[in-house]
Amino acid sequence: MQKQEFSPRRSKETTKPRVVCPKVIFYSCSHCGNLFQAYNPRIDAVVMCCNEEMKFLEEKDPSEVSDEVLIDYRITGGYNENTVEVFWKIKKGTITIDWIYLKTFTGGQLKYVTNPKKNSFVFAMADEDAYVYCDEDPCLECTFRCKRGFEIYIHIKEKGLIKMPMERMHANWQS
């Protein structure tokens, strides 16, 4: 009999975790390009950088840039090696993706695109964020939607901030 292995990143949760990570917003400095993220921000707060007010990055829907760039995701790994892969394909124009932020149940991860030839990032999950209902690899995107509540933020230099919730569900997994 083969001994079952449990990864240290495997979720020990028996039910889907609540989303405890509050709303996140982003600011950018138009002078130096610094990025600032805030959770549960005060509406009257002023964020400063380089002795000037930082620009609030307003969220756009992926459909607003779908003619120029395709953005998608995939959940892989099953119980022990749970990941979210975010990938993109530039269809036309000179689109430049600066960074991608993945908001999870308990926090988030930020990755900067330093290689313009790169077209995907893999975000490793652990603890509550690694919760999955089944061990399918890749995810079947069934009715349980284990990562519902996760959000992907992609900053495109020419277009602004794109927000994509991870709520997709496919019915074709049964066929």
N, CA, C and O of each residue as an XYZ file, in Angstrom:
700
protein
N       0.838     -1.191      0.000
C       0.000      0.000      0.000
C       0.878      1.249      0.000
O       1.826      1.351      0.778
N       0.555      2.190     -0.876
C       1.342      3.406     -1.007
C       0.923      4.416      0.058
O      -0.266      4.635      0.288
N       1.910      5.024      0.698
C       1.643      6.033      1.727
C       1.211      7.334      1.052
O       1.850      7.770      0.095
N       0.136      7.959      1.536
C      -0.361      9.198      0.955
C       0.464     10.369      1.484
O       0.694     10.485      2.688
N       0.901     11.227      0.579
C       1.727     12.386      0.933
C       0.860     13.634      1.006
O      -0.044     13.821      0.192
N       1.142     14.486      1.985
C       0.439     15.751      2.117
C       1.438     16.893      2.036
O       2.379     16.971      2.825
N       1.223     17.768      1.079
C       2.082     18.925      0.889
C       1.887     19.912      2.040
O       0.780     20.014      2.570
N       2.931     20.639      2.441
C       2.755     21.663      3.476
C       1.867     22.816      3.012
O       1.380     23.592      3.834
N       1.652     22.934      1.689
C       0.798     23.993      1.156
C      -0.667     23.572      1.079
O      -1.528     24.390      0.757
N      -0.951     22.324      1.368
C      -2.315     21.805      1.252
C      -3.222     22.439      2.307
O      -2.839     22.581      3.468
N      -4.417     22.813      1.888
C      -5.390     23.395      2.810
C      -5.903     22.335      3.766
O      -6.193     21.205      3.371
N      -6.010     22.716      5.021
C      -6.557     21.812      6.028
C      -8.019     22.141      6.325
O      -8.633     21.552      7.215
N      -8.567     23.094      5.561
C      -9.965     23.491      5.732
C     -10.888     22.385      5.230
O     -10.608     21.747      4.215
N     -11.981     22.164      5.941
C     -12.959     21.159      5.513
C     -14.140     21.793      4.784
O     -14.917     21.098      4.129
N     -14.273     23.112      4.899
C     -15.302     23.839      4.158
C     -14.645     25.048      3.508
O     -13.572     25.490      3.918
N     -15.309     25.566      2.492
C     -14.762     26.713      1.770
C     -14.597     27.898      2.727
O     -15.540     28.261      3.430
N     -13.402     28.503      2.759
C     -13.166     29.643      3.647
C     -13.965     30.875      3.236
O     -14.303     31.050      2.066
N     -14.256     31.709      4.201
C     -14.870     33.013      3.925
C     -13.817     33.929      3.328
O     -12.626     33.789      3.605
N     -14.260     34.853      2.519
C     -13.346     35.869      1.996
C     -13.173     36.905      3.104
O     -14.105     37.642      3.425
N     -11.974     36.957      3.685
C     -11.716     37.920      4.755
C     -10.890     39.099      4.257
O     -10.782     40.119      4.938
N     -10.311     38.960      3.075
C      -9.518     40.046      2.500
C     -10.471     41.142      2.023
O     -11.319     40.887      1.169
N     -10.345     42.346      2.557
C     -11.264     43.420      2.163
C     -11.001     43.915      0.742
O     -10.046     43.497      0.087
N     -11.865     44.806      0.287
C     -11.719     45.421     -1.036
C     -10.337     46.048     -1.151
O      -9.835     46.655     -0.204
N      -9.737     45.895     -2.308
C      -8.418     46.471     -2.548
C      -8.532     47.514     -3.655
O      -9.241     47.314     -4.641
N      -7.828     48.624     -3.480
C      -7.755     49.637     -4.533
C      -6.294     49.988     -4.754
O      -5.445     49.744     -3.896
N      -6.015     50.560     -5.909
C      -4.637     50.854     -6.287
C      -4.492     52.317     -6.668
O      -5.403     52.933     -7.222
N      -3.309     52.859     -6.351
C      -2.921     54.206     -6.744
C      -1.580     54.111     -7.458
O      -0.776     53.224     -7.170
N      -1.346     55.030     -8.390
C      -0.095     55.057     -9.124
C       0.438     56.486     -9.150
O      -0.322     57.446     -9.275
N       1.747     56.607     -9.031
C       2.392     57.921     -9.123
C       2.702     58.192    -10.588
O       3.422     57.424    -11.226
N       2.161     59.285    -11.123
C       2.396     59.606    -12.529
C       3.817     60.126    -12.762
O       4.275     60.200    -13.902
N       4.510     60.485    -11.681
C       5.875     61.001    -11.819
C       6.912     59.863    -11.845
O       7.716     59.775    -12.773
N       6.888     58.996    -10.820
C       7.924     57.958    -10.723
C       7.417     56.541    -11.009
O       8.213     55.613    -11.151
N       6.092     56.374    -11.091
C       5.527     55.062    -11.392
C       5.310     54.169    -10.180
O       4.917     53.013    -10.338
N       5.555     54.674     -8.971
C       5.325     53.863     -7.773
C       3.877     53.407     -7.708
O       2.967     54.093     -8.172
N       3.689     52.237     -7.123
C       2.367     51.655     -6.966
C       2.044     51.586     -5.480
O       2.910     51.264     -4.666
N       0.804     51.886     -5.127
C       0.352     51.815     -3.742
C      -0.982     51.086     -3.736
O      -1.887     51.429     -4.496
N      -1.101     50.080     -2.877
C      -2.375     49.377     -2.748
C      -2.920     49.629     -1.354
O      -2.169     49.723     -0.384
N      -4.229     49.738     -1.273
C      -4.875     50.011      0.006
C      -6.056     49.070      0.180
O      -6.774     48.768     -0.774
N      -6.245     48.615      1.406
C      -7.402     47.794      1.767
C      -8.345     48.627      2.610
O      -7.906     49.378      3.481
N      -9.654     48.497      2.355
C     -10.668     49.266      3.082
C     -10.273     50.741      3.192
O     -10.190     51.278      4.296
N     -10.032     51.387      2.070
C      -9.540     52.769      2.093
C     -10.607     53.754      2.556
O     -11.805     53.530      2.383
N     -10.146     54.836      3.143
C     -11.038     55.948      3.475
C     -11.270     56.747      2.199
O     -10.337     56.987      1.433
N     -12.485     57.147      1.979
C     -12.827     57.884      0.757
C     -12.129     59.242      0.712
O     -11.768     59.720     -0.363
N     -11.941     59.859      1.867
C     -11.343     61.191      1.892
C      -9.816     61.167      1.994
O      -9.192     62.221      2.109
N      -9.212     59.983      1.956
C      -7.759     59.879      2.087
C      -7.061     60.393      0.825
O      -7.547     60.209     -0.291
N      -5.926     61.034      1.026
C      -5.099     61.504     -0.081
C      -3.773     60.761      0.008
O      -3.096     60.815      1.035
N      -3.403     60.076     -1.055
C      -2.162     59.324     -1.090
C      -1.157     60.139     -1.888
O      -1.412     60.521     -3.030
N      -0.008     60.400     -1.269
C       0.997     61.278     -1.881
C       2.258     60.509     -2.257
O       2.631     59.543     -1.591
N       2.908     60.947     -3.328
C       4.211     60.439     -3.756
C       4.861     61.534     -4.599
O       4.175     62.198     -5.375
N       6.140     61.727     -4.463
C       6.881     62.743     -5.231
C       6.240     64.133     -5.058
O       6.179     64.914     -6.008
N       5.773     64.426     -3.864
C       5.138     65.707     -3.526
C       3.904     66.022     -4.368
O       3.564     67.187     -4.571
N       3.235     64.976     -4.858
C       1.977     65.179     -5.574
C       1.019     64.031     -5.260
O       1.432     62.955     -4.829
N      -0.250     64.284     -5.484
C      -1.270     63.282     -5.207
C      -1.175     62.141     -6.214
O      -1.056     62.365     -7.419
N      -1.230     60.903     -5.693
C      -1.180     59.745     -6.577
C      -2.518     59.584     -7.293
O      -3.566     59.969     -6.775
N      -2.461     59.008     -8.495
C      -3.653     58.817     -9.321
C      -4.359     57.518     -8.910
O      -3.739     56.457     -8.841
N      -5.667     57.621     -8.637
C      -6.487     56.459     -8.326
C      -6.695     55.662     -9.604
O      -7.090     56.222    -10.627
N      -6.432     54.352     -9.556
C      -6.605     53.503    -10.730
C      -8.013     52.914    -10.712
O      -8.328     52.053     -9.892
N      -8.839     53.385    -11.615
C     -10.220     52.927    -11.702
C     -10.278     51.582    -12.420
O      -9.606     51.376    -13.432
N     -11.082     50.675    -11.890
C     -11.198     49.326    -12.449
C     -12.050     49.312    -13.714
O     -13.081     49.979    -13.800
N     -11.589     48.530    -14.694
C     -12.336     48.334    -15.927
C     -12.635     46.850    -16.086
O     -11.952     46.006    -15.504
N     -13.648     46.538    -16.868
C     -14.024     45.175    -17.160
C     -13.137     44.623    -18.284
O     -12.756     45.377    -19.179
N     -12.801     43.328    -18.260
C     -11.982     42.754    -19.341
C     -12.596     42.922    -20.734
O     -11.868     42.935    -21.727
N     -13.914     43.050    -20.819
C     -14.560     43.227    -22.126
C     -14.147     44.542    -22.788
O     -14.230     44.670    -24.009
N     -13.704     45.518    -21.995
C     -13.290     46.807    -22.544
C     -11.984     46.727    -23.323
O     -11.686     47.617    -24.120
N     -11.196     45.667    -23.103
C      -9.927     45.520    -23.819
C      -9.865     44.224    -24.625
O      -8.805     43.858    -25.135
N     -11.004     43.526    -24.742
C     -11.010     42.203    -25.373
C     -10.604     42.221    -26.844
O     -10.167     41.195    -27.366
N     -10.738     43.357    -27.526
C     -10.297     43.448    -28.922
C      -8.777     43.451    -29.044
O      -8.230     43.090    -30.086
N      -8.096     43.865    -27.965
C      -6.649     44.013    -28.032
C      -5.868     42.968    -27.245
O      -4.745     42.619    -27.611
N      -6.466     42.470    -26.161
C      -5.762     41.476    -25.343
C      -6.779     40.507    -24.739
O      -7.836     40.911    -24.254
N      -6.430     39.217    -24.782
C      -7.248     38.177    -24.171
C      -6.619     37.836    -22.832
O      -5.433     37.514    -22.764
N      -7.408     37.905    -21.766
C      -6.929     37.597    -20.419
C      -7.751     36.427    -19.904
O      -8.978     36.437    -19.995
N      -7.076     35.419    -19.364
C      -7.787     34.247    -18.866
C      -7.015     33.645    -17.694
O      -5.917     34.095    -17.365
N      -7.598     32.630    -17.072
C      -6.955     31.957    -15.945
C      -7.311     30.483    -15.951
O      -8.247     30.047    -16.622
N      -6.534     29.727    -15.182
C      -6.749     28.296    -15.038
C      -6.323     27.914    -13.622
O      -5.315     28.406    -13.114
N      -7.100     27.032    -12.991
C      -6.771     26.531    -11.657
C      -6.223     25.122    -11.844
O      -6.882     24.276    -12.449
N      -5.018     24.862    -11.327
C      -4.385     23.564    -11.512
C      -3.843     23.034    -10.187
O      -3.757     23.762     -9.198
N      -3.483     21.767    -10.189
C      -2.742     21.197     -9.080
C      -3.489     20.297     -8.131
O      -2.858     19.484     -7.457
N      -4.786     20.397     -8.042
C      -5.503     19.546     -7.098
C      -5.221     19.898     -5.651
O      -4.946     21.056     -5.336
N      -5.287     18.909     -4.764
C      -5.151     19.152     -3.321
C      -3.772     19.655     -2.890
O      -3.677     20.593     -2.098
N      -2.709     19.041     -3.401
C      -1.372     19.299     -2.861
C      -0.582     20.407     -3.535
O       0.268     21.022     -2.892
N      -0.826     20.675     -4.770
C      -0.022     21.668     -5.502
C      -0.939     22.685     -6.161
O      -0.860     22.891     -7.372
N      -1.791     23.311     -5.403
C      -2.835     24.193     -5.893
C      -2.256     25.507     -6.406
O      -1.535     26.196     -5.684
N      -2.572     25.855     -7.662
C      -2.086     27.099     -8.243
C      -3.175     27.770     -9.071
O      -4.138     27.137     -9.502
N      -2.992     29.063     -9.278
C      -3.809     29.814    -10.226
C      -2.839     30.351    -11.270
O      -1.904     31.081    -10.943
N      -3.069     29.982    -12.533
C      -2.249     30.506    -13.622
C      -3.056     31.565    -14.348
O      -4.177     31.312    -14.790
N      -2.485     32.747    -14.469
C      -3.093     33.844    -15.215
C      -2.283     33.989    -16.496
O      -1.057     34.097    -16.457
N      -2.973     33.991    -17.627
C      -2.256     34.135    -18.887
C      -2.964     35.134    -19.784
O      -4.148     35.422    -19.615
N      -2.214     35.651    -20.736
C      -2.746     36.669    -21.631
C      -2.152     36.489    -23.016
O      -1.062     35.943    -23.187
N      -2.909     36.968    -24.005
C      -2.444     36.949    -25.394
C      -2.765     38.310    -25.991
O      -3.924     38.720    -26.045
N      -1.741     38.994    -26.432
C      -1.923     40.300    -27.056
C      -2.311     40.069    -28.507
O      -1.554     39.484    -29.281
N      -3.510     40.540    -28.868
C      -4.051     40.313    -30.208
C      -3.557     41.338    -31.208
O      -3.162     40.989    -32.321
N      -3.579     42.606    -30.812
C      -3.133     43.666    -31.715
C      -2.674     44.849    -30.890
O      -2.984     44.973    -29.705
N      -1.939     45.699    -31.543
C      -1.458     46.895    -30.867
C      -0.201     46.629    -30.061
O       0.394     45.553    -30.116
N       0.168     47.626    -29.329
C       1.374     47.542    -28.506
C       0.980     47.587    -27.033
O       1.342     48.516    -26.310
N       0.249     46.591    -26.607
C      -0.197     46.494    -25.221
C       0.980     46.066    -24.345
O       1.721     45.146    -24.693
N       1.144     46.731    -23.222
C       2.189     46.389    -22.268
C       1.554     46.110    -20.913
O       0.955     46.998    -20.306
N       1.686     44.885    -20.446
C       1.177     44.534    -19.124
C       2.285     44.798    -18.119
O       3.381     44.247    -18.220
N       1.976     45.668    -17.129
C       2.970     46.063    -16.126
C       3.043     45.077    -14.963
O       4.127     44.635    -14.581
N       1.891     44.739    -14.409
C       1.845     43.860    -13.240
C       0.495     43.177    -13.134
O      -0.496     43.605    -13.726
N       0.488     42.094    -12.354
C      -0.731     41.333    -12.089
C      -0.818     41.101    -10.589
O       0.164     40.727     -9.947
N      -2.004     41.327    -10.041
C      -2.253     41.120     -8.620
C      -3.387     40.107     -8.488
O      -4.432     40.250     -9.122
N      -3.176     39.095     -7.669
C      -4.215     38.105     -7.401
C      -4.692     38.293     -5.971
O      -3.940     38.068     -5.023
N      -5.949     38.707     -5.820
C      -6.562     38.847     -4.495
C      -7.173     37.497     -4.135
O      -7.924     36.922     -4.923
N      -6.852     36.992     -2.947
C      -7.299     35.676     -2.512
C      -8.230     35.800     -1.307
O      -8.654     36.904     -0.964
N      -8.549     34.680     -0.666
C      -9.395     34.710      0.529
C      -8.744     35.511      1.661
O      -9.423     36.246      2.378
N      -7.420     35.364      1.816
C      -6.742     35.917      2.986
C      -5.758     37.041      2.695
O      -5.166     37.581      3.629
N      -5.567     37.404      1.458
C      -4.590     38.449      1.124
C      -4.425     38.567     -0.371
O      -5.406     38.600     -1.113
N      -3.180     38.632     -0.815
C      -2.954     38.755     -2.241
C      -1.492     38.599     -2.603
O      -0.615     38.600     -1.739
N      -1.248     38.466     -3.895
C       0.106     38.352     -4.433
C       0.237     39.290     -5.624
O      -0.678     39.401     -6.440
N       1.372     39.960     -5.718
C       1.657     40.895     -6.801
C       2.886     40.423     -7.548
O       3.904     40.089     -6.941
N       2.788     40.396     -8.878
C       3.938     40.032     -9.712
C       4.089     41.073    -10.816
O       3.117     41.457    -11.467
N       5.318     41.517    -11.011
C       5.631     42.473    -12.071
C       6.094     41.729    -13.316
O       6.836     40.751    -13.224
N       5.654     42.196    -14.480
C       6.067     41.603    -15.750
C       7.365     42.294    -16.163
O       7.352     43.427    -16.645
N       8.478     41.601    -15.970
C       9.780     42.175    -16.300
C      10.289     41.711    -17.660
O      11.179     42.337    -18.236
N       9.731     40.620    -18.175
C      10.100     40.100    -19.486
C       8.920     40.314    -20.429
O       7.882     39.677    -20.250
N       9.042     41.191    -21.430
C       7.914     41.466    -22.327
C       7.464     40.258    -23.147
O       6.363     40.272    -23.696
N       8.287     39.216    -23.242
C       7.913     38.018    -23.987
C       7.098     37.047    -23.124
O       6.519     36.093    -23.643
N       7.054     37.281    -21.850
C       6.310     36.417    -20.932
C       4.814     36.601    -21.172
O       4.354     37.712    -21.436
N       4.051     35.498    -21.078
C       2.612     35.614    -21.292
C       1.785     34.879    -20.232
O       0.597     34.631    -20.435
N       2.414     34.532    -19.101
C       1.650     33.924    -18.014
C       2.414     34.013    -16.699
O       3.637     34.152    -16.674
N       1.660     33.929    -15.614
C       2.220     33.837    -14.265
C       1.497     32.742    -13.520
O       0.300     32.533    -13.720
N       2.214     32.042    -12.662
C       1.619     31.028    -11.803
C       1.707     31.534    -10.368
O       2.785     31.870     -9.878
N       0.559     31.582     -9.708
C       0.470     32.001     -8.317
C       0.249     30.750     -7.467
O      -0.776     30.084     -7.613
N       1.189     30.421     -6.586
C       1.073     29.242     -5.727
C       0.169     29.551     -4.542
O       0.246     30.626     -3.948
N      -0.684     28.598     -4.211
C      -1.627     28.767     -3.104
C      -1.170     27.954     -1.894
O      -0.512     26.924     -2.036
N      -1.527     28.431     -0.712
C      -1.239     27.721      0.540
C      -2.310     28.078      1.558
O      -3.058     29.040      1.387
N      -2.368     27.279      2.628
C      -3.316     27.484      3.724
C      -4.751     27.592      3.198
O      -5.145     26.816      2.327
N      -5.536     28.544      3.717
C      -6.943     28.674      3.313
C      -7.096     28.952      1.822
O      -8.059     28.503      1.201
N      -6.158     29.684      1.251
C      -6.244     30.021     -0.173
C      -6.122     28.788     -1.066
O      -6.537     28.827     -2.225
N      -5.563     27.701     -0.549
C      -5.378     26.479     -1.323
C      -6.593     25.562     -1.262
O      -6.557     24.458     -1.805
N      -7.658     25.995     -0.618
C      -8.840     25.138     -0.513
C      -9.371     24.767     -1.892
O      -9.550     25.630     -2.751
N      -9.619     23.479     -2.095
C     -10.293     22.979     -3.288
C     -11.289     21.911     -2.855
O     -11.086     21.227     -1.851
N     -12.347     21.779     -3.609
C     -13.380     20.803     -3.292
C     -12.957     19.397     -3.722
O     -13.249     18.421     -3.032
N     -12.281     19.299     -4.843
C     -11.890     17.987     -5.369
C     -10.425     18.025     -5.795
O      -9.759     19.052     -5.666
N      -9.940     16.917     -6.293
C      -8.531     16.820     -6.682
C      -8.355     16.792     -8.200
O      -7.402     16.194     -8.698
N      -9.251     17.424     -8.930
C      -9.139     17.453    -10.387
C      -8.035     18.417    -10.822
O      -7.906     19.514    -10.278
N      -7.253     17.999    -11.796
C      -6.175     18.823    -12.316
C      -6.176     18.702    -13.843
O      -5.843     17.638    -14.365
N      -6.536     19.753    -14.567
C      -6.939     21.079    -14.089
C      -8.362     21.074    -13.527
O      -9.105     20.102    -13.663
N      -8.706     22.176    -12.904
C     -10.015     22.353    -12.292
C     -11.108     22.192    -13.347
O     -10.964     22.645    -14.483
N     -12.199     21.541    -12.955
C     -13.331     21.350    -13.868
C     -14.254     22.566    -13.907
O     -15.173     22.623    -14.724
N     -14.016     23.527    -13.036
C     -14.838     24.739    -12.941
C     -16.301     24.356    -12.766
O     -17.178     24.810    -13.502
N     -16.537     23.514    -11.778
C     -17.869     22.988    -11.514
C     -18.692     23.974    -10.677
O     -18.281     25.116    -10.469
N     -19.814     23.538    -10.219
C     -20.733     24.408     -9.472
C     -20.197     24.822     -8.107
O     -20.724     25.764     -7.514
N     -19.170     24.154     -7.587
C     -18.630     24.521     -6.274
C     -17.768     25.781     -6.320
O     -17.621     26.469     -5.310
N     -17.201     26.084     -7.479
C     -16.387     27.296     -7.694
C     -15.509     27.608     -6.473
O     -15.715     28.611     -5.790
N     -14.554     26.756     -6.218
C     -13.711     26.832     -5.018
C     -12.989     28.172     -4.842
O     -12.728     28.586     -3.712
N     -12.671     28.837     -5.920
C     -11.925     30.098     -5.838
C     -12.833     31.315     -5.997
O     -12.347     32.424     -6.222
N     -14.143     31.118     -5.882
C     -15.064     32.256     -5.969
C     -14.749     33.222     -4.842
O     -14.665     32.830     -3.678
N     -14.576     34.474     -5.191
C     -14.125     35.488     -4.248
C     -12.726     35.977     -4.593
O     -12.343     37.080     -4.202
N     -11.957     35.168     -5.324
C     -10.656     35.611     -5.816
C     -10.894     36.638     -6.913
O     -11.902     36.578     -7.617
N      -9.978     37.572     -7.056
C     -10.047     38.576     -8.123
C      -8.667     38.761     -8.730
O      -7.659     38.751     -8.023
N      -8.628     38.930    -10.041
C      -7.382     39.172    -10.753
C      -7.386     40.632    -11.202
O      -8.335     41.091    -11.836
N      -6.322     41.352    -10.868
C      -6.147     42.726    -11.304
C      -4.938     42.757    -12.236
O      -3.861     42.272    -11.889
N      -5.128     43.328    -13.417
C      -4.051     43.425    -14.397
C      -3.914     44.886    -14.795
O      -4.878     45.519    -15.224
N      -2.694     45.415    -14.645
C      -2.469     46.799    -15.055
C      -1.830     46.818    -16.434
O      -0.720     46.322    -16.628
N      -2.550     47.398    -17.386
C      -2.055     47.562    -18.751
C      -1.693     49.028    -18.917
O      -2.536     49.910    -18.758
N      -0.442     49.274    -19.236
C       0.072     50.648    -19.307
C      -0.810     51.559    -20.152
O      -1.087     52.693    -19.761
N      -1.254     51.069    -21.309
C      -2.012     51.900    -22.239
C      -3.508     51.969    -21.928
O      -4.193     52.862    -22.427
N      -4.021     51.060    -21.125
C      -5.468     50.964    -20.903
C      -5.912     51.167    -19.461
O      -7.069     51.512    -19.223
N      -5.034     50.963    -18.505
C      -5.399     51.122    -17.104
C      -5.541     49.786    -16.393
O      -4.937     48.789    -16.789
N      -6.350     49.779    -15.336
C      -6.501     48.621    -14.460
C      -7.718     47.784    -14.863
O      -8.834     48.295    -14.951
N      -7.487     46.501    -15.105
C      -8.543     45.567    -15.456
C      -8.788     44.667    -14.254
O      -7.845     44.148    -13.657
N     -10.066     44.483    -13.896
C     -10.424     43.600    -12.776
C     -11.256     42.443    -13.314
O     -12.264     42.646    -13.992
N     -10.812     41.213    -12.994
C     -11.513     40.030    -13.458
C     -11.795     39.113    -12.266
O     -10.873     38.514    -11.713
N     -13.078     39.000    -11.865
C     -13.410     38.076    -10.780
C     -13.276     36.625    -11.245
O     -13.542     36.319    -12.408
N     -12.868     35.742    -10.351
C     -12.735     34.320    -10.685
C     -14.028     33.604    -10.308
O     -14.096     32.916     -9.289
N     -15.042     33.772    -11.135
C     -16.356     33.198    -10.847
C     -16.863     32.292    -11.949
O     -18.019     31.868    -11.921
N     -16.024     31.993    -12.907
C     -16.452     31.218    -14.065
C     -16.879     29.807    -13.665
O     -16.305     29.194    -12.764
N     -17.898     29.313    -14.359
C     -18.360     27.948    -14.163
C     -18.709     27.377    -15.534
O     -19.414     28.016    -16.315
N     -18.219     26.185    -15.822
C     -18.505     25.517    -17.095
C     -19.434     24.342    -16.850
O     -19.275     23.604    -15.878
N     -20.399     24.174    -17.731
C     -21.297     23.021    -17.644
C     -20.748     21.848    -18.446
O     -21.249     20.731    -18.319
N     -19.728     22.079    -19.272
C     -19.229     21.030    -20.152
C     -18.381     19.988    -19.443
O     -17.977     19.009    -20.071
N     -18.100     20.161    -18.170
C     -17.271     19.189    -17.443
C     -17.971     17.852    -17.305
O     -17.317     16.836    -17.070
N     -19.291     17.829    -17.447
C     -20.017     16.577    -17.309
C     -19.939     15.711    -18.562
O     -20.152     14.500    -18.488
N     -19.642     16.307    -19.701
C     -19.628     15.526    -20.951
C     -18.325     14.778    -21.144
O     -18.156     14.078    -22.142
